[in-house]
Amino acid sequence: MLIYVLLIPIFLALLFKWFHFFKFYLTKKRSFSEYFFLVFIGYYVLITGPVNCSRYMMPLQFVLITFVLVSVKENKLKNARQN
């Protein structure tokens, strides 16, 4: 019974934190790559779970590498335009 008394406030604080995170993230103008990154992190957290089982991430390694390469290319183009 004591464990529930300790876990309920932690759960409520976690809900409060997630609510404000998504509220902040969705009210600002974001690019497609930033939304994709949010979905990717959400997938990583929800699917791998508390045990962080890496076999669930293996199919997405190609997607992750592609995302990083596209982001680096976008940053290089932005920096080239500024200079």
C-alpha positions as CSV (number, residue, x, y, z in Angstrom):
1,M,0.0,0.0,0.0
2,L,2.9,2.3,0.8
3,I,4.3,1.9,-2.7
4,Y,1.1,3.3,-4.3
5,V,1.3,6.3,-2.1
6,L,4.8,6.9,-3.4
7,L,4.1,6.1,-7.0
8,I,1.0,8.1,-7.6
9,P,2.6,11.5,-7.1
10,I,5.5,10.5,-9.3
11,F,3.1,9.4,-12.0
12,L,1.1,12.7,-11.7
13,A,4.4,14.7,-12.0
14,L,5.4,12.7,-15.0
15,L,2.0,13.4,-16.7
16,F,2.4,17.1,-15.9
17,K,5.9,17.2,-17.4
18,W,4.8,15.4,-20.6
19,F,1.8,17.6,-21.0
20,H,3.8,20.8,-20.8
21,F,6.5,19.3,-23.0
22,F,4.1,18.5,-25.8
23,K,2.3,21.8,-25.3
24,F,5.5,23.7,-25.8
25,Y,6.7,21.6,-28.7
26,L,3.4,21.8,-30.6
27,T,2.7,25.5,-30.2
28,K,6.0,26.6,-31.8
29,K,6.6,26.4,-35.6
30,R,8.8,23.4,-36.3
31,S,10.2,21.9,-39.4
32,F,9.4,18.4,-40.6
33,S,12.7,17.1,-39.4
34,E,12.1,18.3,-35.9
35,Y,8.7,16.6,-35.8
36,F,10.2,13.4,-37.2
37,F,12.9,13.5,-34.5
38,L,10.2,13.8,-31.9
39,V,8.3,10.8,-33.3
40,F,11.5,8.8,-33.5
41,I,12.4,9.5,-29.8
42,G,8.9,8.7,-28.8
43,Y,9.1,5.4,-30.7
44,Y,12.4,4.6,-29.1
45,V,11.1,5.3,-25.6
46,L,7.8,3.5,-25.9
47,I,8.9,0.4,-27.9
48,T,12.2,-0.4,-26.2
49,G,10.6,0.1,-22.8
50,P,12.3,0.0,-19.5
51,V,14.6,-2.9,-20.4
52,N,15.9,-0.9,-23.4
53,C,16.0,-4.0,-25.6
54,S,18.1,-3.2,-28.6
55,R,16.6,-5.8,-31.0
56,Y,13.6,-3.5,-31.4
57,M,15.9,-0.7,-32.6
58,M,17.8,-2.7,-35.2
59,P,15.3,-2.2,-38.1
60,L,15.4,1.6,-37.4
61,Q,19.2,2.0,-37.5
62,F,19.0,2.7,-41.3
63,V,16.3,5.4,-40.6
64,L,18.4,6.9,-37.9
65,I,21.5,7.1,-40.1
66,T,19.5,8.6,-42.9
67,F,18.0,11.2,-40.5
68,V,21.4,12.2,-39.3
69,L,22.8,12.6,-42.8
70,V,19.9,14.7,-43.9
71,S,20.2,16.9,-40.9
72,V,23.9,17.4,-41.4
73,K,23.3,18.3,-45.0
74,E,20.6,20.9,-44.0
75,N,23.0,22.4,-41.5
76,K,25.7,22.7,-44.0
77,L,23.4,24.4,-46.5
78,K,22.2,26.9,-43.8
79,N,25.8,27.7,-42.8
80,A,26.8,28.2,-46.5
81,R,23.9,30.6,-47.1
82,Q,24.9,32.6,-44.0
83,N,28.5,33.0,-45.0
